[in-house]
Amino acid sequence: MTRHRQNADPSPAPDGTSDRLYRREELASYAAARGTSSAGGEPSVHQAPTGDLGDRLRDPLADPLSDPLGGESATRNGWPQAATEPPAVPASAPRGPAPTWTPSTDGAGARIGATPSPASAPTSAPPLRTAVPEPAAEQAAHATGDPAGPVDPTALGEPAARRPMTATDFLDRRENDKQLGPATWGWRGVVRRWSGGLIKPTMNAKEEAYELARRSIQRDFDGPRTIAFINPKGGAAKTTGVLAAGYTFGTVRGGGVVAWDNNETRGTLGIRGARSSHRNTTRELLEDLGRFKDVYQSRIGDLGAFVRSQGDAHFDVLASDERPDVTGTIRADDFVEVHGLLERFYRVILVDTGNNMRAENWLAAAEAADLLVVTSTVREDTGYSGLWMLDALQDAGMHDLKRKCVTVLSDPSVQVDGRLADDLVSVYEQRTRGVYRVPYDPCLVSGSVVPYAQLSKATRMSWLAACAGMADAL
């Protein structure tokens, strides 16, 4: 039987403990009052809601990361934590040194309340540690009896973990938050200039749309993009459309654009664009294609012998065959080889197609294009021809035309039939993802070399909006 002092003062010592030892009967009685034994003979431990001794016990001789109270442990703030809390001693219970405990075979101590073993009891009480407050997630796990189960922090009012902002995230956020600059057009721009920049009026709707269209055209693509201009009828403004789009993409993006005349025999893109010191065309490029087979030795400068620079328009033209003594045609394999070469050196490829949509190179261009641009003038015959072509492509199995096509309607004269224009806009809006109107410009319908610098402001703005729609579709 455990000895105890007969005349000890039962009042607690200044350090909160008593100088007397508990009798074995007292410990057994206290354990029975706190809970029943488990099936395996181990006394059950219940978490006390309150108590004076909230300290947890840790065995200094056992594994420092093990749980001396038994059960699975979890590390928190550098301390091993018990799955369940030790019982708190009520205030009315007699005080004394902490009860001894018997180590188990797995290195974890027996639960509090077990009968101490005199043979294995340590000579001194294990050190005490102040309890660390539990986060809300662990308190909820203990309350539900599933300490190992996952708990959603957001359900407990705790903020969800966020990835720290990186340097790239910071720059992306700054770019997205960037606002359009002060006005430069109209009376708003005059006020800004007269005030020396002290007064900065915002842009009006037209200037803001202009800046947003330029941003769309200047966006980066994850690879080269091919845009084919199609309509099986001659005089549908395919060639002028390619040149106007080349001028717009070239000047706004700053280069990396080529306009290619993919006519199976002879087209007019070469004679509508700026002249060059050479007369080489797609035919000569095909004959000398072997020099570009080595991707490590071929250079974009070598293409200068075949393409024609458009000067301040900042794009190149690859003309179709211009020799009268040639009777051959461009076939699908020829298109694939030339197109693969141009994709290595240009970011935007504008393809001017012929009028025979049954030609091999025409079908190859339609299949390889990332975007199809249906060009038409405000005339009933050209409008009908474009719709007939869309019907034929859909019957051939191209079912995503609504997503892959845009329409450009050009006025062939100063005065056009308004009802016909509205009718064409309505029907092409049903068949393609967007319709863009281009006003009449004598520089585009004269049939001569296009003077890019003389294009009217209305023409440039219309093609800016059209090319922005193309870029958005890409």
ZAMARGU-4260 file (C-alpha; in steps of 0.2 Angstrom, whole numbers, plus 5000, padded with zeros to 4 digits):
<rodrens>
0) 5000/5000/5000 | 5006/5017/4996 | 5012/5027/5011 | 5006/5044/5015 | 5009/5057/5029
5) 4996/5056/5043 | 4996/5074/5048 | 5000/5083/5031 | 4991/5099/5028 | 4978/5095/5015
10) 4978/5113/5008 | 4988/5115/4991 | 5005/5121/4991 | 5010/5138/4983 | 5014/5129/4967
15) 4997/5121/4966 | 5001/5104/4972 | 4999/5094/4988 | 5013/5086/4998 | 5003/5070/5001
20) 5002/5055/4990 | 4986/5048/4983 | 4981/5031/4989 | 4978/5017/4976 | 4959/5016/4982
25) 4957/5035/4979 | 4964/5034/4961 | 4953/5019/4957 | 4938/5028/4964 | 4942/5043/4954
30) 4945/5033/4938 | 4928/5024/4941 | 4919/5041/4943 | 4926/5048/4927 | 4922/5033/4916
35) 4921/5015/4913 | 4935/5003/4907 | 4937/4999/4889 | 4935/4982/4882 | 4954/4979/4882
40) 4955/4982/4901 | 4962/5000/4899 | 4953/5014/4908 | 4944/5026/4897 | 4949/5044/4896
45) 4937/5058/4893 | 4941/5075/4889 | 4936/5087/4904 | 4928/5103/4899 | 4937/5112/4913
50) 4950/5109/4926 | 4964/5116/4935 | 4977/5104/4928 | 4976/5106/4909 | 4995/5101/4907
55) 4999/5087/4896 | 5012/5074/4901 | 5027/5070/4890 | 5039/5055/4893 | 5057/5062/4893
60) 5064/5045/4891 | 5052/5039/4877 | 5052/5045/4859 | 5050/5064/4860 | 5038/5064/4846
65) 5027/5050/4853 | 5011/5053/4862 | 5013/5048/4881 | 4995/5048/4883 | 4992/5034/4870
70) 4983/5036/4853 | 4989/5045/4837 | 4999/5061/4840 | 5000/5076/4829 | 5013/5089/4830
75) 5008/5107/4833 | 5020/5122/4836 | 5034/5109/4838 | 5025/5099/4852 | 5018/5082/4850
80) 4999/5083/4853 | 4987/5069/4859 | 4972/5064/4850 | 4962/5066/4866 | 4964/5078/4880
85) 4969/5071/4898 | 4956/5072/4911 | 4957/5088/4922 | 4957/5085/4941 | 4942/5093/4949
90) 4945/5107/4962 | 4938/5096/4976 | 4950/5082/4973 | 4965/5080/4985 | 4981/5087/4977
95) 4997/5078/4976 | 5011/5075/4964 | 5006/5068/4947 | 5002/5050/4947 | 5015/5038/4940
100) 5012/5029/4924 | 5017/5013/4916 | 5026/5013/4899 | 5017/5002/4886 | 5027/4990/4874
105) 5026/5002/4860 | 5034/5016/4869 | 5018/5026/4873 | 5013/5028/4891 | 4998/5020/4898
110) 4983/5032/4900 | 4981/5042/4916 | 4971/5033/4929 | 4979/5016/4926 | 4986/5007/4942
115) 5004/5012/4943 | 5017/4998/4943 | 5029/5000/4957 | 5043/4991/4948 | 5042/5002/4933
120) 5037/5019/4941 | 5049/5033/4938 | 5057/5040/4954 | 5051/5058/4949 | 5036/5064/4941
125) 5037/5068/4922 | 5039/5086/4917 | 5023/5097/4915 | 5020/5107/4899 | 5008/5121/4897
130) 4993/5117/4885 | 4994/5126/4869 | 4977/5133/4863 | 4970/5123/4848 | 4965/5130/4831
135) 4946/5130/4827 | 4949/5116/4815 | 4956/5104/4828 | 4943/5109/4841 | 4929/5104/4828
140) 4938/5088/4825 | 4939/5083/4843 | 4920/5088/4846 | 4915/5077/4831 | 4926/5062/4838
145) 4935/5062/4821 | 4952/5070/4825 | 4960/5063/4809 | 4946/5068/4797 | 4949/5083/4785
150) 4940/5099/4790 | 4937/5113/4778 | 4944/5129/4786 | 4932/5140/4777 | 4917/5131/4785
155) 4924/5137/4802 | 4927/5155/4797 | 4945/5153/4794 | 4953/5161/4779 | 4958/5148/4765
160) 4977/5146/4761 | 4982/5157/4747 | 4998/5156/4736 | 5010/5170/4739 | 5010/5183/4725
165) 5025/5180/4713 | 5035/5193/4704 | 5026/5188/4688 | 5009/5189/4697 | 5013/5207/4702
170) 5017/5212/4684 | 5002/5204/4677 | 4991/5213/4690 | 4999/5229/4686 | 4996/5227/4667
175) 4978/5222/4670 | 4975/5237/4681 | 4983/5249/4668 | 4970/5262/4662 | 4969/5270/4645
180) 4979/5287/4644 | 4971/5304/4644 | 4962/5310/4629 | 4971/5316/4613 | 4957/5318/4601
185) 4945/5333/4600 | 4942/5346/4612 | 4947/5335/4626 | 4965/5333/4619 | 4965/5352/4616
190) 4961/5355/4634 | 4975/5343/4640 | 4988/5352/4628 | 4983/5370/4633 | 4984/5365/4651
195) 5001/5358/4649 | 4995/5341/4655 | 4988/5348/4672 | 4970/5344/4666 | 4968/5326/4659
200) 4951/5323/4652 | 4947/5305/4649 | 4945/5298/4631 | 4928/5299/4622 | 4920/5283/4616
205) 4928/5283/4599 | 4945/5286/4605 | 4944/5272/4618 | 4937/5260/4605 | 4952/5264/4594
210) 4964/5261/4607 | 4956/5244/4612 | 4956/5239/4594 | 4975/5242/4593 | 4978/5232/4609
215) 4968/5217/4601 | 4978/5217/4585 | 4995/5219/4595 | 4991/5204/4606 | 5003/5189/4606
220) 4998/5173/4598 | 5005/5156/4604 | 5011/5152/4586 | 5009/5158/4568 | 4991/5162/4562
225) 4984/5160/4545 | 4969/5170/4538 | 4962/5165/4521 | 4951/5178/4512 | 4938/5168/4502
230) 4924/5171/4489 | 4922/5161/4473 | 4917/5176/4463 | 4929/5189/4455 | 4927/5207/4460
235) 4922/5202/4478 | 4936/5213/4486 | 4948/5198/4491 | 4964/5206/4484 | 4960/5223/4491
240) 4955/5216/4507 | 4971/5206/4509 | 4981/5222/4505 | 4971/5233/4517 | 4973/5220/4531
245) 4991/5218/4528 | 4993/5237/4530 | 4983/5237/4546 | 4992/5221/4554 | 5009/5227/4548
250) 5008/5245/4555 | 4999/5241/4571 | 5009/5225/4575 | 5025/5231/4568 | 5029/5218/4555
255) 5030/5199/4554 | 5016/5199/4542 | 5015/5192/4524 | 5002/5193/4511 | 5002/5177/4499
260) 4993/5176/4483 | 4988/5158/4482 | 4980/5158/4465 | 4982/5141/4456 | 4987/5150/4440
265) 4989/5169/4440 | 4982/5182/4453 | 4983/5201/4454 | 4991/5203/4472 | 5008/5206/4465
270) 5003/5220/4453 | 4992/5228/4466 | 5006/5229/4479 | 5022/5239/4479 | 5034/5234/4465
275) 5051/5226/4469 | 5068/5225/4460 | 5065/5206/4457 | 5050/5197/4449 | 5051/5181/4458
280) 5035/5173/4463 | 5028/5157/4472 | 5033/5148/4456 | 5052/5152/4458 | 5051/5149/4477
285) 5045/5132/4474 | 5059/5129/4462 | 5072/5134/4474 | 5064/5127/4490 | 5078/5115/4493
290) 5089/5130/4500 | 5077/5132/4514 | 5076/5113/4519 | 5090/5115/4532 | 5081/5124/4546
295) 5098/5129/4554 | 5105/5137/4539 | 5090/5145/4531 | 5087/5163/4536 | 5072/5175/4534
300) 5083/5187/4524 | 5085/5173/4511 | 5066/5176/4508 | 5070/5193/4502 | 5074/5187/4485
305) 5056/5180/4483 | 5044/5192/4493 | 5041/5210/4490 | 5042/5223/4504 | 5028/5235/4506
310) 5039/5249/4514 | 5030/5259/4527 | 5016/5247/4527 | 5028/5234/4536 | 5022/5218/4527
315) 5028/5208/4513 | 5019/5201/4497 | 5022/5184/4490 | 5015/5185/4472 | 5008/5171/4461
320) 5015/5166/4445 | 5017/5180/4432 | 5026/5171/4418 | 5015/5169/4402 | 5025/5154/4397
325) 5020/5143/4412 | 5005/5131/4410 | 5006/5122/4427 | 4995/5125/4442 | 4999/5126/4461
330) 4993/5110/4469 | 4989/5105/4487 | 5007/5098/4490 | 5014/5115/4484 | 5003/5124/4496
335) 5008/5114/4510 | 5027/5116/4507 | 5026/5135/4505 | 5014/5137/4519 | 5026/5127/4531
340) 5040/5139/4525 | 5031/5155/4529 | 5025/5149/4546 | 5044/5148/4551 | 5047/5166/4547
345) 5030/5175/4549 | 5018/5177/4563 | 5003/5182/4553 | 5000/5175/4535 | 4986/5182/4525
350) 4981/5171/4510 | 4972/5178/4494 | 4963/5164/4486 | 4958/5161/4469 | 4940/5160/4462
355) 4940/5141/4460 | 4935/5133/4476 | 4937/5116/4469 | 4956/5119/4465 | 4967/5108/4476
360) 4977/5123/4483 | 4960/5132/4487 | 4954/5118/4497 | 4971/5116/4506 | 4971/5134/4511
365) 4953/5133/4518 | 4958/5118/4528 | 4974/5125/4535 | 4967/5143/4539 | 4964/5147/4557
370) 4951/5160/4551 | 4941/5162/4536 | 4936/5180/4530 | 4922/5180/4518 | 4924/5196/4508
375) 4909/5203/4498 | 4904/5220/4490 | 4886/5227/4493 | 4880/5218/4478 | 4867/5204/4476
380) 4878/5193/4465 | 4894/5194/4476 | 4883/5192/4492 | 4875/5177/4485 | 4891/5169/4480
385) 4898/5170/4497 | 4883/5162/4505 | 4883/5148/4492 | 4901/5145/4496 | 4897/5144/4515
390) 4883/5131/4510 | 4896/5121/4500 | 4909/5121/4514 | 4896/5116/4527 | 4890/5102/4516
395) 4908/5096/4514 | 4909/5093/4533 | 4915/5110/4540 | 4902/5112/4553 | 4911/5126/4564
400) 4909/5140/4551 | 4900/5151/4563 | 4915/5151/4575 | 4929/5151/4561 | 4922/5164/4549
405) 4920/5183/4549 | 4913/5194/4535 | 4919/5210/4527 | 4906/5220/4517 | 4914/5233/4506
410) 4904/5247/4497 | 4908/5247/4478 | 4903/5265/4476 | 4898/5281/4485 | 4880/5277/4484
415) 4874/5259/4489 | 4857/5251/4491 | 4854/5253/4510 | 4841/5239/4511 | 4852/5227/4502
420) 4866/5232/4514 | 4855/5229/4529 | 4849/5212/4522 | 4867/5206/4519 | 4872/5211/4536
425) 4858/5202/4544 | 4860/5186/4534 | 4879/5185/4536 | 4877/5189/4555 | 4868/5172/4556
430) 4882/5163/4546 | 4898/5170/4553 | 4904/5177/4570 | 4904/5195/4565 | 4901/5207/4550
435) 4912/5223/4547 | 4907/5237/4535 | 4920/5246/4524 | 4916/5262/4516 | 4920/5266/4498
440) 4938/5272/4494 | 4944/5276/4477 | 4961/5270/4482 | 4955/5252/4484 | 4944/5251/4468
445) 4955/5260/4455 | 4964/5243/4451 | 4981/5251/4452 | 4995/5249/4466 | 4987/5253/4482
450) 4994/5270/4490 | 4993/5265/4508 | 4996/5282/4514 | 4982/5289/4504 | 4968/5278/4512
455) 4955/5288/4519 | 4953/5290/4538 | 4936/5281/4537 | 4944/5266/4528 | 4958/5265/4540
460) 4946/5265/4555 | 4935/5252/4547 | 4949/5240/4543 | 4956/5243/4561 | 4940/5237/4568
465) 4939/5222/4556 | 4957/5217/4560 | 4953/5218/4579 | 4939/5206/4576 | 4950/5194/4567
470) 4963/5195/4581 | 4949/5192/4594 | 4944/5177/4584 | 4961/5170/4583
</rodrens>
